[in-house]
């Protein structure tokens, strides 16, 4: 669901109810062309699934690391990380591997759609491909920016109601798309 006005395409990205519950802040992603919006729409589910798999994998690896560390010494009692890792080089190697993978994972999660990513240069490309990443996802979307609007309290989790309220506040002609 999106709307078109002033020669741009707008899609609700987030809505936040104010603390006093009297207004809703709506953040919208803005696209330059219908092709940009449709490309984002076509990639959205795959990107969402990819990000979820990456987060789950990193979480699982961290849980395994914590378990391995706890089998040697309760992690809560480690006072100096560097000394501990020197004493247990196998754990140190695993920590370094996980941190390296985590850095690239965070880069992808934060950058997909916002920046061009060189798919071929990804260190963990094979792993990311298993999780659904492809070259098309690594291309920057035709994203023009964001648009925020504060609305009198409407049901902030009902997209139809939010779009209808937004359309009623815009002076320009608005089309659904």
C-alpha positions in Angstrom: 0.0 0.0 0.0 1.3 3.5 -0.9 0.1 6.8 -2.1 1.2 9.1 -4.9 1.3 12.9 -4.8 3.6 15.7 -5.9 5.2 13.3 -8.4 6.6 11.0 -5.6 5.5 7.7 -4.1 5.0 7.5 -0.3 4.8 4.4 1.8 4.2 4.3 5.6 7.4 2.9 7.2 6.5 3.5 10.9 3.9 5.0 13.2 4.4 5.9 16.8 1.8 6.7 19.3 2.7 9.8 21.4 3.2 9.4 25.2 -0.1 11.2 25.9 -1.9 9.1 23.2 -3.3 12.2 21.6 -1.3 12.0 18.4 0.6 9.7 16.1 3.9 10.4 14.3 3.9 8.7 10.9 7.2 8.2 9.0 6.9 7.6 5.3 9.5 6.3 2.8 9.5 8.4 -0.3 10.4 7.0 -3.8 11.1 9.0 -7.0 9.4 6.7 -9.4 6.8 3.9 -9.5 9.6 1.5 -10.7 11.6 2.3 -7.5 8.5 1.7 -5.3 7.7 -1.5 -7.2 11.2 -2.8 -7.0 11.3 -2.1 -3.2 7.9 -3.9 -2.9 9.1 -6.9 -4.9 12.2 -7.2 -2.8 10.7 -6.4 0.6 9.6 -9.9 1.7 13.0 -11.5 0.6 14.9 -8.8 2.5 12.7 -9.3 5.6 13.3 -13.0 5.6 17.0 -12.6 4.9 17.4 -10.2 7.9 15.4 -12.5 10.2 17.6 -15.5 9.2 20.8 -13.4 9.8 19.6 -12.2 13.2 18.6 -15.7 14.2 22.0 -17.1 13.1 24.0 -14.4 14.9 21.9 -15.0 18.0 22.4 -18.7 17.8 26.2 -18.3 17.4 26.3 -16.0 20.4 24.3 -18.5 22.5 26.7 -21.3 21.5 29.7 -19.0 22.5 28.1 -18.2 25.8 27.5 -21.8 26.5 31.1 -22.8 25.6 32.4 -20.0 27.8 30.2 -20.9 30.7 31.4 -24.5 30.5 34.9 -23.2 31.3 34.0 -20.3 33.6 30.7 -18.5 34.4 30.7 -15.6 32.0 29.4 -13.3 34.7 32.6 -13.8 36.7 35.0 -12.9 33.9 36.7 -9.7 35.0 39.2 -9.2 32.2 38.1 -10.4 28.7 41.5 -10.2 27.2 43.2 -12.3 29.9 40.4 -14.8 29.7 40.7 -15.1 25.9 44.5 -15.5 26.2 43.9 -18.4 28.6 41.4 -20.0 26.2 42.7 -19.6 22.6 39.9 -21.8 21.2 37.3 -19.5 22.6 39.3 -16.5 21.4 39.2 -17.8 17.8 35.5 -18.4 18.0 34.9 -14.9 19.4 36.9 -13.3 16.6 35.1 -15.3 14.0 31.7 -14.4 15.4 32.6 -10.7 15.7 33.8 -10.6 12.1 30.6 -12.3 10.8 28.5 -10.0 13.1 30.2 -6.9 11.6 29.3 -7.9 8.1 25.8 -9.0 9.1 25.1 -5.6 10.7 26.5 -3.8 7.7 24.1 -5.8 5.5 21.1 -5.3 7.8 21.7 -1.5 8.0 22.7 -1.0 4.3 20.3 -3.1 2.2 18.3 -0.9 0.0 20.1 2.2 1.2 23.5 1.7 -0.3 25.0 -0.3 -3.1 26.8 -3.3 -1.7 29.5 -5.2 -3.7 28.0 -8.7 -3.4 31.2 -10.3 -4.8 33.4 -8.8 -2.1 31.3 -10.0 0.9 33.5 -12.3 3.0 30.5 -14.5 4.1 28.8 -14.3 0.7 28.1 -18.1 0.6 26.4 -17.9 4.0 24.4 -14.9 3.1 23.3 -16.5 -0.2 22.1 -19.5 1.8 19.9 -17.1 3.8 18.5 -15.7 0.6 20.7 -12.7 -0.3 21.2 -12.0 -4.0 22.8 -9.4 -6.1 19.5 -7.6 -6.8 19.0 -7.0 -3.0 22.5 -5.4 -2.9 21.5 -2.6 -5.3 20.5 0.7 -3.8 16.8 1.5 -4.0 15.6 4.7 -5.7 14.8 6.1 -2.3 14.3 9.8 -2.1 14.2 10.2 1.7 11.6 10.3 4.4 8.5 12.3 5.2 7.1 12.7 8.7 3.7 13.8 9.6 2.0 14.2 13.0 -1.7 13.3 13.1 -4.4 13.7 15.7 -4.9 10.4 17.3 -6.0 7.7 15.0 -5.5 4.0 15.3 -1.7 4.0 14.8 -1.6 0.3 13.9 -4.3 0.4 11.2 -2.7 1.2 7.9 -5.9 2.0 6.0 -7.0 4.5 8.7 -3.6 6.1 8.7 -3.5 6.4 4.9 -7.0 7.8 4.8 -6.1 10.4 7.5 -2.9 11.4 5.6 -4.8 11.7 2.3 -7.3 14.1 4.0 -4.4 16.3 5.2 -2.6 16.6 1.8 -3.6 19.5 -0.4 -2.3 18.0 -3.7 -4.3 15.3 -5.6 -3.5 11.9 -4.0 -3.7 8.5 -5.7 -3.6 5.1 -4.1 -1.1 2.7 -5.5 
